[in-house]
Amino acid sequence: MKKKSKQEKVEENVKEDLTTKDVKSPTPVNPVPPTEKTSNVEIVKTEDEKNGKGSVVLGTVVNGVVTPTNSALPGKINPIEKKVVVENTAVNKKKVTIVTPREKRMHTIMAIVVILALGFCGGAYYYFGVLHNPRNFMVKDITYNLGEHLSNNVNDYIDLSNVDELKYVLNISDVDITTIGDYYYTVTYQDIVKRGMIKVVDTLGPVLTLKENIMIKTNSAYKLEDFIVSCEDPSGCEYDFVEKPDVTVEGGHTVNILAKDSLGNESVTTVTYQVGSMTVSMVCTSPIVTNEALNTREFTTDTVYFNIADKTFNHISRRISNIFMRQEGYINFKNNNQSNPAYVFNDLNFSYYYDTEILESPNFINQDGAISYYESNGYKCDIAQTEEKNSD
């Protein structure tokens, strides 16, 4: 029989002990309560870490062999999970995950992309699904002044813009813009009907229409009608001078006129007028011409008025006269136009005339310019008259 070696005998004894003896469980170790400092993991940087400007040296490579460097970490390296296990006690273990700068940048970029995507989706939904959804329109409460034009544009009544008006039906038939009050209107889109309110009020003062080229004779009497053509307001109108006009000094002046309606709304209008005298500076008569259409001889007489203070143009009273060359033509014309109050007929010489006022100068601003203008057009002028005349 072959002798057993010393090593073989030792192995047999170990096996025998394991099969014949009871294996006792290790005495449990009571967990050590963690102290205040065990909740923090402190990583002490080595000189290599500091020289690496924030990087962690996990190992070194020598001749192609990687040697882990655990001294720079608080525990063992798990190269698969990229974790360092810190064994403070038998039951209290903490894990520290090492995130490389590149991973940190990637996480930041991904977070930014996700935030932008969510913002874009949310904005698109709000813009198309809420703000510009044609079914999500809201009607407005609108105020109109008495007599104001009532709009038929549906865009003026809903809070959406650039809508297809043909898809919305506006009903304002119950609104009376000439009567103060509250009125309802409706806007319909498909099966949706919404009701809004139109309030008709009167908050505006009366509107005055002023006369033009107002001329008041020095120290003469005057009245409101010398300044005002009309006063308009749906709630009635009355007006008066705020202060008395000055008619004692020749030249240009202004005066304020206050207008009120029955609701107490007011407006103040400033009127410009001239004080002085008017002189019939000259009467100019045009050459006689033939009016082929009427078979008449026609001529024009202009009576030109100037402000006496500075001889500037004021206005022209123009009379246009026609003398018929045949009685039959005169009778036919009179029968067709005698209802026209502007025409004045003369049966003795078969003629008629009509008058008109010209408030703007044809091509001159003063008396000297008027003389040149009329004479260059073949008129004959009488400039000897100096009769004073009021604006009436």
C-alpha positions in Angstrom: 0.0 0.0 0.0 1.1 3.4 -1.0 1.8 5.8 1.8 -0.3 9.0 2.0 1.5 12.2 1.9 1.3 14.6 4.7 -0.8 17.0 2.6 -3.4 14.3 1.8 -3.7 13.5 5.5 -4.4 17.1 6.4 -7.2 17.3 3.8 -8.8 14.0 5.0 -8.9 15.4 8.6 -10.5 18.6 7.5 -13.2 16.7 5.7 -13.9 14.4 8.7 -14.2 17.4 10.9 -16.8 19.0 8.6 -18.9 15.9 8.5 -18.8 14.9 12.1 -19.0 18.2 13.9 -21.9 20.6 14.1 -21.5 23.8 12.3 -22.6 26.6 14.5 -24.0 29.8 13.2 -21.9 32.8 13.8 -23.0 34.9 16.7 -25.0 37.7 15.4 -23.4 41.1 15.7 -25.5 43.8 17.1 -25.7 46.6 14.7 -23.8 49.6 15.8 -26.0 52.7 15.8 -24.7 55.2 13.3 -23.2 58.3 14.7 -23.8 61.8 13.2 -20.6 61.5 11.1 -21.6 58.1 9.5 -24.4 59.8 7.5 -21.8 61.6 5.5 -19.4 60.1 3.1 -16.2 62.0 3.0 -13.9 61.6 0.0 -10.4 62.8 0.7 -8.7 64.0 -2.4 -5.1 62.8 -3.0 -2.5 64.9 -4.7 -3.2 62.9 -7.9 -6.9 64.0 -7.7 -6.0 67.6 -7.2 -3.5 67.5 -10.0 -6.3 65.9 -12.1 -8.5 69.1 -11.6 -11.5 67.3 -10.2 -11.0 63.9 -11.9 -10.8 60.7 -9.7 -7.9 58.3 -10.3 -9.4 54.8 -10.3 -6.2 52.9 -11.3 -2.9 53.0 -13.1 -1.8 51.2 -16.2 1.7 49.6 -16.3 2.8 47.5 -19.3 -0.9 46.9 -20.2 -1.9 45.8 -16.7 -4.5 47.9 -14.8 -3.9 48.2 -11.1 -6.9 49.7 -9.1 -6.1 52.6 -6.8 -8.5 52.3 -3.9 -6.6 54.6 -1.6 -8.3 57.6 -3.1 -11.8 56.3 -2.4 -13.7 55.6 0.8 -14.4 52.0 -0.1 -14.1 49.2 -2.6 -14.7 49.8 -6.4 -17.4 47.9 -8.2 -16.2 48.4 -11.8 -19.4 47.0 -13.3 -21.9 49.4 -11.5 -19.4 52.2 -11.2 -20.0 52.4 -7.5 -17.8 52.6 -4.4 -19.1 50.6 -1.4 -18.2 52.2 1.9 -18.4 49.6 4.7 -18.9 51.6 7.9 -20.4 48.7 9.8 -21.6 45.2 9.1 -25.2 46.4 8.5 -24.7 50.0 7.5 -23.5 50.4 4.0 -23.7 53.5 1.7 -23.1 53.6 -2.0 -21.4 56.5 -3.8 -22.1 56.8 -7.5 -19.3 58.3 -9.5 -20.5 60.4 -12.4 -18.0 61.5 -15.0 -18.0 65.1 -16.3 -19.1 63.8 -19.7 -22.1 62.0 -18.1 -22.9 65.2 -16.2 -22.9 67.2 -19.4 -25.1 64.6 -21.1 -27.6 64.6 -18.2 -27.8 68.4 -18.4 -28.3 68.5 -22.2 -31.0 65.8 -21.9 -32.8 67.8 -19.2 -32.7 70.9 -21.3 -34.1 69.1 -24.3 -36.9 67.5 -22.3 -37.8 71.0 -20.8 -37.8 72.6 -24.3 -39.9 69.8 -25.8 -42.5 70.0 -23.0 -42.6 73.8 -23.4 -43.1 73.6 -27.1 -45.8 71.0 -26.8 -47.6 73.0 -24.2 -47.3 76.2 -26.2 -48.6 74.6 -29.3 -51.5 73.1 -27.5 -52.4 76.4 -26.0 -52.0 78.3 -29.3 -54.0 75.9 -31.5 -56.1 74.1 -29.0 -57.2 76.9 -26.7 -56.3 80.4 -28.0 -57.2 79.9 -31.7 -59.8 77.2 -31.3 -62.9 78.6 -33.1 -65.2 76.9 -30.6 -63.5 78.6 -27.6 -64.6 82.1 -28.5 -66.0 84.6 -25.9 -68.4 87.4 -26.6 -67.7 91.0 -25.5 -69.8 93.6 -23.7 -69.7 96.6 -26.0 -70.7 100.3 -25.5 -72.0 102.5 -28.3 -72.8 106.1 -28.2 -76.3 107.2 -29.2 -76.6 107.3 -33.0 -73.2 105.8 -33.6 -72.7 103.4 -36.5 -73.4 99.8 -35.4 -70.7 97.4 -36.7 -71.7 94.3 -38.6 -68.2 92.8 -38.3 -68.2 89.7 -36.0 -64.5 90.4 -35.2 -65.7 93.4 -33.2 -67.9 91.2 -30.9 -65.7 88.1 -30.1 -62.2 87.7 -28.5 -60.7 85.7 -31.4 -58.9 87.5 -34.3 -58.6 86.6 -38.0 -61.6 84.3 -37.9 -63.6 83.2 -40.8 -66.6 85.4 -40.5 -68.7 83.2 -42.8 -68.6 80.5 -40.0 -70.0 82.8 -37.4 -73.5 84.2 -37.4 -74.0 87.6 -35.7 -77.5 88.7 -34.7 -77.9 92.3 -33.6 -81.5 92.8 -34.8 -82.7 93.6 -31.3 -80.3 96.6 -30.9 -81.8 100.1 -31.3 -78.8 102.4 -31.7 -81.1 105.5 -31.5 -82.5 104.7 -28.0 -80.5 104.6 -24.8 -80.6 101.2 -23.1 -79.1 97.7 -22.8 -79.5 95.2 -25.6 -78.6 91.6 -26.1 -77.0 90.1 -29.2 -75.9 86.6 -30.1 -73.0 85.0 -32.0 -73.5 81.4 -33.3 -70.7 79.0 -34.3 -72.0 75.6 -35.5 -74.0 74.4 -32.4 -72.6 76.9 -30.0 -74.6 80.1 -29.2 -73.2 82.8 -27.0 -75.0 86.0 -25.9 -73.4 89.4 -25.3 -74.6 92.8 -24.3 -74.5 96.1 -26.2 -75.0 99.2 -24.0 -76.3 102.3 -25.9 -75.4 105.5 -24.0 -75.1 109.2 -24.7 -71.8 110.6 -23.3 -70.9 113.1 -26.1 -71.7 116.7 -26.3 -73.5 118.4 -29.2 -71.7 119.1 -32.5 -71.7 122.6 -33.8 -71.4 123.5 -37.5 -69.7 126.9 -37.9 -70.1 129.6 -40.5 -67.1 130.5 -42.7 -65.6 133.9 -43.3 -67.6 135.5 -40.4 -67.4 139.3 -40.7 -68.9 141.5 -38.0 -69.1 145.3 -38.6 -67.3 147.4 -36.0 -69.5 148.2 -33.0 -72.5 146.6 -34.6 -75.1 144.2 -33.1 -74.6 140.5 -33.5 -76.4 137.3 -32.7 -75.6 133.6 -32.4 -76.8 132.8 -35.9 -74.1 135.0 -37.2 -71.6 132.4 -36.0 -73.5 129.0 -36.1 -75.1 127.1 -38.9 -76.5 124.2 -36.8 -76.3 122.3 -33.6 -76.8 118.5 -33.7 -77.3 116.0 -30.8 -79.7 113.1 -30.4 -80.7 114.3 -27.0 -81.4 117.9 -28.1 -79.2 121.0 -28.2 -78.9 124.5 -26.9 -75.9 126.8 -27.1 -74.7 130.2 -26.0 -71.5 132.3 -25.9 -69.1 131.5 -23.1 -67.9 135.1 -23.3 -69.2 138.1 -25.3 -67.6 138.6 -28.7 -65.4 141.7 -29.0 -66.7 143.9 -31.8 -64.9 147.1 -30.8 -61.5 146.4 -32.3 -61.0 145.7 -36.0 -59.1 142.6 -36.9 -59.2 138.9 -36.2 -60.9 137.5 -33.0 -62.0 134.2 -31.4 -65.0 133.4 -29.2 -66.0 130.2 -27.4 -69.5 128.8 -27.7 -70.8 126.3 -25.2 -73.4 123.7 -26.3 -75.4 121.3 -24.0 -77.8 118.5 -24.5 -80.7 117.4 -22.3 -78.5 114.8 -20.5 -76.0 117.5 -19.4 -73.3 116.5 -22.0 -71.3 119.6 -23.0 -69.0 120.7 -25.8 -67.1 123.9 -26.3 -66.3 125.1 -29.8 -64.0 128.0 -30.7 -65.1 130.3 -33.6 -62.8 132.7 -35.5 -64.3 135.9 -36.9 -63.3 139.3 -38.3 -64.3 142.7 -37.0 -64.3 145.7 -39.4 -66.1 147.0 -42.5 -66.5 145.5 -45.9 -66.3 147.7 -49.0 -67.7 146.9 -52.4 -64.4 147.4 -53.9 -65.3 146.7 -57.5 -67.8 145.3 -59.9 -66.4 143.4 -62.9 -68.5 142.3 -65.9 -67.3 139.6 -68.3 -67.4 139.7 -72.1 -70.7 138.5 -73.6 -70.4 134.9 -75.0 -72.8 132.7 -76.9 -74.2 129.7 -75.1 -74.7 127.3 -77.9 -76.7 124.8 -75.8 -79.3 127.3 -74.8 -79.0 129.7 -77.8 -78.4 132.6 -75.5 -76.0 135.4 -74.9 -74.4 134.9 -71.5 -72.3 137.2 -69.3 -71.1 137.1 -65.7 -71.0 139.9 -63.1 -68.7 139.6 -60.1 -69.1 141.9 -57.1 -65.9 141.5 -55.2 -65.7 142.3 -51.4 -62.6 143.1 -49.5 -61.9 143.7 -45.9 -61.5 147.4 -45.5 -58.8 147.2 -42.9 -56.1 145.5 -45.1 -57.9 145.2 -48.5 -57.6 141.4 -48.4 -60.2 139.2 -50.2 -63.4 138.4 -48.4 -65.8 136.9 -50.9 -67.4 137.3 -54.3 -71.1 137.6 -55.1 -71.4 136.3 -58.7 -74.5 136.8 -61.0 -74.7 134.8 -64.2 -77.2 136.2 -66.8 -78.6 134.7 -70.0 -80.6 136.5 -72.7 -82.4 134.2 -75.1 -82.2 135.1 -78.8 -85.6 133.4 -79.5 -88.8 133.8 -77.5 -89.7 130.1 -78.0 -86.4 129.1 -76.4 -87.0 131.3 -73.4 -90.6 130.0 -72.9 -89.5 126.4 -73.1 -86.7 127.0 -70.6 -88.9 128.8 -68.2 -91.6 126.1 -68.3 -89.0 123.5 -67.5 -87.1 125.4 -64.7 -89.6 127.8 -63.1 -89.8 125.6 -60.1 -86.1 126.3 -59.4 -86.0 129.1 -56.8 -82.5 130.1 -57.8 -83.6 131.3 -61.2 -85.0 134.8 -61.6 -86.9 135.3 -65.0 -87.6 138.5 -66.9 -90.3 138.1 -69.5 -89.6 141.6 -71.0 -86.3 140.8 -72.5 -86.5 137.0 -72.4 -83.7 136.6 -69.9 -83.0 135.0 -66.5 -80.2 135.1 -64.0 -79.0 133.3 -60.9 -76.7 134.3 -58.0 -74.0 132.3 -56.3 -71.4 133.1 -53.5 -67.7 132.3 -53.9 -65.9 132.2 -50.6 -62.5 131.3 -51.9 -60.4 133.6 -54.0 -60.0 132.5 -57.6 -56.4 133.5 -58.0 -55.7 136.6 -55.9 -55.5 137.7 -52.3 -56.0 141.5 -52.3 -57.5 144.3 -54.4 -54.5 144.9 -56.6 -54.3 141.2 -57.5 -58.0 141.2 -58.3 -57.7 144.0 -60.8 -54.9 142.3 -62.6 -56.8 139.0 -62.6 -60.1 140.3 -64.0 -58.5 142.6 -66.6 -56.3 139.8 -67.9 -59.5 137.8 -68.5 -61.3 140.5 -70.5 -63.5 141.8 -67.7 -64.4 145.4 -67.3 -64.3 146.6 -63.7 -65.7 149.6 -61.9 -63.5 150.3 -58.9 -65.1 153.7 -57.9 -67.6 152.3 -55.4 -66.7 152.5 -51.7 -70.1 151.6 -50.2 -69.7 150.0 -46.7 -71.7 146.8 -46.2 -72.3 144.5 -43.3 -72.0 140.7 -43.6 -75.8 140.4 -43.8 
